[in-house]
C-alpha cells in the first residue's frame, strides 16, 4: 500500500527531489514536511515547473523565496511577487525588476511606498541623491541597477561591476559609460540584442568591416542609430531604402540629402506613402 503524503519521511522526500522525473520533484517542492535544505536545492532545479511550484508553495520559507526572487524565468519571479510571504525587502527587489510584468504583479500585491518611488524617480532623472540611496538601489532589480549605472554619481568601481551584471541592459549602460574599445564595438555589431547592435551602429567608423552588416540590419533601432548620426554618408542611403521599417522610412523621407530617386522608391513602398 502507498504511504499517504503526510507519512513521507525526510529520506523519502529527498528521494523524490532527486527523481529524474519532474512530477515527483514538484511533489517534493509542495510537501509540507520537505526539509529546508531540500527546498533550497529545488530552487535551482532545471525544470521551470518545479521552481514555479516552489514559488507558489504556501508557507514557503523566506530563504527559498529570496533565492527564487532572482530566478531567470519571469513566471517564477511573478509567483514570488504574488506570494503572501514576500516581505518588503524582497518586494523592493521585485518592484524594480527588469521585467515590466514582474513589476506589475509586485505593485498589485503591495503598493510601492511613496518615498521609495520618489527615490527611484530621482535616480532616473539623474538628480543628486545621497550615496546611501544610490547604494541601496544598486542592489535591487534590473530596472534600479540600470538607473544607477546611468546616474552621473555612479562610482567607476560600480560601473566595472555592472559590466558583468546578469542583465544585458545594465551591462550595456556600464560598457557605454566606461568607453567602448573598437574590438568591443565590433563584437556588439554581431550581438543578438538590438540594443548592442544599435550602440555599435552609433559609434563604429563608417569604413569599419562590420558596417555593411549594420546597414543591412532590418531592426528599426539599429537603422535609426545609423541615420541619426550627423555624419551619415549620403552614399549609404541606397543600402537602407529597400523596404525599411515605418519609423525608418519617415526619417529617410525627411533627410535633406536623400535624392529624388530614393524618395520615389519610398513613395512606391507597398505599405503606403511616407510623405
C-alpha positions as CSV (number, residue, x, y, z in Angstrom):
1,X,0.0,0.0,0.0
2,X,1.2,3.5,-0.8
3,X,2.2,5.8,2.0
4,X,0.0,8.8,2.5
5,X,1.6,12.1,1.7
6,X,1.8,13.1,5.4
7,X,3.7,9.9,6.2
8,X,6.6,10.5,3.9
9,X,9.9,10.7,5.7
10,X,12.7,13.2,5.1
11,X,14.6,10.4,3.2
12,X,11.5,9.7,1.1
13,X,11.2,13.4,0.2
14,X,14.9,13.7,-0.6
15,X,14.5,10.7,-2.9
16,X,11.5,12.5,-4.6
17,X,13.6,15.6,-5.0
18,X,16.3,13.6,-6.8
19,X,13.9,11.9,-9.2
20,X,14.7,12.2,-12.9
21,X,11.0,12.9,-13.5
22,X,9.6,16.3,-12.9
23,X,6.4,15.2,-11.2
24,X,8.0,13.7,-8.1
25,X,10.2,16.8,-7.8
26,X,7.1,19.0,-7.9
27,X,5.6,16.8,-5.2
28,X,8.7,17.3,-3.0
29,X,8.5,21.0,-3.6
30,X,4.9,21.2,-2.4
31,X,5.1,18.7,0.5
32,X,4.7,20.5,3.9
33,X,7.4,18.5,5.6
34,X,10.2,18.8,2.9
35,X,13.4,19.9,4.7
36,X,14.7,23.4,4.0
37,X,18.0,22.1,2.5
38,X,16.0,20.1,0.0
39,X,13.7,23.0,-0.8
40,X,16.8,25.2,-1.5
41,X,18.2,22.6,-3.8
42,X,14.9,22.5,-5.7
43,X,15.0,26.3,-6.1
44,X,17.8,25.8,-8.7
45,X,16.0,22.9,-10.4
46,X,16.4,22.9,-14.2
47,X,12.6,22.5,-14.7
48,X,10.6,25.7,-14.6
49,X,7.6,23.8,-13.3
50,X,9.4,22.7,-10.2
51,X,10.7,26.2,-9.4
52,X,7.2,27.7,-10.1
53,X,5.6,25.2,-7.8
54,X,8.1,26.0,-5.1
55,X,7.3,29.8,-5.5
56,X,3.6,29.0,-5.1
57,X,4.1,26.8,-2.1
58,X,2.0,28.0,0.9
59,X,4.3,28.7,3.8
60,X,7.4,28.8,1.6
61,X,10.4,29.7,3.8
62,X,11.8,33.2,3.3
63,X,15.2,31.8,2.3
64,X,13.6,30.0,-0.6
65,X,11.6,33.0,-1.8
66,X,14.7,35.1,-1.6
67,X,16.5,32.7,-4.0
68,X,13.6,32.4,-6.3
69,X,13.3,36.3,-6.5
70,X,16.5,36.2,-8.6
71,X,15.2,33.3,-10.9
72,X,15.9,33.9,-14.6
73,X,12.3,33.0,-15.5
74,X,9.7,35.7,-15.4
75,X,6.9,33.3,-14.4
76,X,8.8,32.2,-11.3
77,X,9.6,35.8,-10.2
78,X,5.9,36.7,-10.7
79,X,4.9,33.9,-8.4
80,X,7.2,35.2,-5.8
81,X,5.9,38.7,-6.2
82,X,2.4,37.5,-5.6
83,X,3.3,35.2,-2.6
84,X,1.9,36.3,0.8
85,X,5.2,35.5,2.4
86,X,7.1,38.0,0.2
87,X,8.4,40.7,2.6
88,X,9.2,44.3,1.8
89,X,12.9,43.7,1.2
90,X,12.0,41.2,-1.5
91,X,9.3,43.4,-2.8
92,X,11.8,46.2,-3.3
93,X,13.8,43.9,-5.5
94,X,10.7,42.9,-7.5
95,X,9.2,46.4,-7.6
96,X,12.4,47.3,-9.6
97,X,12.6,44.1,-11.7
98,X,13.9,44.4,-15.2
99,X,10.6,42.8,-16.5
100,X,7.5,45.0,-16.5
101,X,5.2,42.1,-15.9
102,X,7.0,41.2,-12.7
103,X,6.9,44.8,-11.5
104,X,3.2,45.0,-12.2
105,X,2.5,41.8,-10.2
106,X,4.6,43.1,-7.3
107,X,2.9,46.5,-7.4
108,X,-0.6,44.8,-7.5
109,X,0.3,42.7,-4.5
110,X,1.6,45.7,-2.4
111,X,1.6,49.4,-3.3
112,X,5.0,51.0,-3.6
113,X,5.7,53.3,-0.7
114,X,5.9,57.0,-1.9
115,X,9.4,57.6,-0.6
116,X,10.7,54.5,-2.4
117,X,9.1,55.5,-5.7
118,X,10.4,59.1,-5.3
119,X,13.9,58.0,-4.7
120,X,13.9,55.8,-7.8
121,X,12.4,58.7,-9.8
122,X,15.2,61.0,-8.7
123,X,17.8,58.5,-9.7
124,X,16.2,58.0,-13.1
125,X,16.0,61.8,-13.5
126,X,19.8,61.9,-12.8
127,X,19.2,64.2,-9.8
128,X,21.6,64.3,-6.8
129,X,20.8,61.7,-4.2
130,X,22.6,60.5,-1.0
131,X,25.3,57.9,-1.6
132,X,23.4,55.5,0.7
133,X,20.3,55.7,-1.5
134,X,22.3,55.0,-4.6
135,X,24.0,52.1,-2.9
136,X,20.6,50.7,-1.9
137,X,19.2,50.8,-5.4
138,X,22.4,49.3,-6.8
139,X,21.5,46.1,-5.1
140,X,17.9,45.9,-6.3
141,X,16.2,44.8,-9.5
142,X,17.4,45.3,-13.1
143,X,15.4,48.5,-13.6
144,X,17.0,50.0,-10.5
145,X,20.5,48.8,-11.4
146,X,20.2,50.3,-14.9
147,X,19.1,53.6,-13.4
148,X,22.1,53.6,-11.0
149,X,24.5,52.7,-13.8
150,X,23.2,55.6,-15.8
151,X,23.4,58.1,-12.9
152,X,26.1,60.8,-13.0
153,X,27.2,60.0,-9.5
154,X,27.7,56.2,-10.0
155,X,31.2,55.4,-8.9
156,X,33.5,53.9,-11.5
157,X,34.0,50.8,-9.4
158,X,30.3,50.1,-9.6
159,X,30.4,50.5,-13.3
160,X,33.1,47.9,-13.5
161,X,30.9,45.5,-11.5
162,X,27.9,46.4,-13.7
163,X,29.8,45.4,-16.8
164,X,29.4,41.8,-15.6
165,X,25.8,42.1,-14.5
166,X,23.3,39.4,-15.3
167,X,21.0,41.9,-17.0
168,X,22.1,42.7,-20.6
169,X,20.7,46.2,-20.4
170,X,22.7,47.0,-17.3
171,X,25.9,45.7,-18.9
172,X,25.3,47.8,-21.9
173,X,24.9,51.0,-19.9
174,X,28.1,50.3,-17.9
175,X,30.1,49.4,-21.1
176,X,28.9,52.6,-22.8
177,X,29.7,54.8,-19.8
178,X,33.2,53.3,-19.4
179,X,34.1,53.8,-23.0
180,X,34.0,51.1,-25.6
181,X,37.0,49.8,-27.4
182,X,36.9,49.2,-31.2
183,X,37.0,45.5,-30.6
184,X,34.1,45.7,-28.2
185,X,32.0,47.7,-30.7
186,X,32.8,45.2,-33.4
187,X,31.6,42.4,-31.1
188,X,28.5,44.4,-30.3
189,X,27.8,44.7,-34.1
190,X,27.1,40.9,-34.2
191,X,25.3,40.7,-30.9
192,X,21.8,39.1,-30.8
193,X,20.5,42.1,-28.8
194,X,19.4,45.1,-31.0
195,X,20.5,47.4,-28.1
196,X,24.1,46.3,-28.5
197,X,24.0,46.5,-32.3
198,X,22.5,50.0,-32.1
199,X,25.4,51.1,-29.8
200,X,27.8,49.8,-32.4
201,X,25.9,51.5,-35.2
202,X,26.1,54.8,-33.4
203,X,29.9,54.6,-32.9
204,X,31.8,52.4,-35.3
205,X,33.7,54.2,-38.1
206,X,31.9,54.2,-41.4
207,X,34.8,52.3,-43.1
208,X,34.8,49.5,-40.5
209,X,34.4,46.0,-41.8
210,X,31.3,45.5,-39.6
211,X,29.4,48.5,-41.0
212,X,27.9,46.7,-44.1
213,X,26.3,44.2,-41.7
214,X,24.7,47.1,-39.7
215,X,23.5,48.8,-42.8
216,X,21.8,45.6,-43.9
217,X,20.3,45.1,-40.4
218,X,16.4,45.1,-40.6
219,X,16.0,46.2,-37.0
220,X,14.4,49.6,-36.6
221,X,16.5,50.6,-33.6
222,X,19.8,49.8,-35.4
223,X,18.8,51.7,-38.6
224,X,17.7,54.8,-36.6
225,X,21.0,54.8,-34.7
226,X,22.8,54.9,-38.1
227,X,20.5,57.6,-39.6
228,X,20.7,59.9,-36.6
229,X,24.5,60.2,-36.9
230,X,25.3,63.7,-38.1
231,X,28.0,62.3,-40.4
232,X,25.8,59.8,-42.1
233,X,27.2,59.4,-45.7
234,X,24.7,60.1,-48.5
235,X,26.2,57.2,-50.5
236,X,24.7,54.8,-47.9
237,X,21.1,55.8,-48.4
238,X,20.7,53.3,-51.2
239,X,21.5,50.4,-48.9
240,X,18.6,51.1,-46.5
241,X,15.8,52.4,-48.7
242,X,14.6,49.0,-49.7
243,X,11.5,48.1,-47.6
244,X,12.7,49.7,-44.3
245,X,10.5,49.8,-41.1
246,X,8.0,52.6,-40.9
247,X,9.9,54.8,-38.5
248,X,13.0,54.5,-40.6
249,X,11.0,55.4,-43.7
250,X,9.9,58.6,-42.0
251,X,13.4,59.6,-41.0
252,X,14.6,58.8,-44.5
253,X,11.9,60.9,-46.1
254,X,12.8,64.0,-44.1
255,X,16.5,63.8,-44.8
256,X,17.6,66.7,-46.9
257,X,20.4,64.7,-48.5
258,X,18.1,62.0,-49.9
259,X,17.9,62.3,-53.7
260,X,14.7,62.2,-55.8
261,X,15.3,58.6,-56.9
262,X,15.3,57.3,-53.4
263,X,12.3,59.4,-52.5
264,X,10.4,57.9,-55.4
265,X,11.4,54.4,-54.1
266,X,9.9,55.3,-50.7
267,X,6.7,56.6,-52.4
268,X,6.3,53.2,-54.2
269,X,6.5,51.3,-50.9
270,X,3.6,48.8,-50.9
271,X,2.7,49.8,-47.3
272,X,1.6,53.3,-48.5
273,X,3.2,56.7,-48.9
274,X,5.6,58.1,-46.4
275,X,5.1,61.7,-47.4
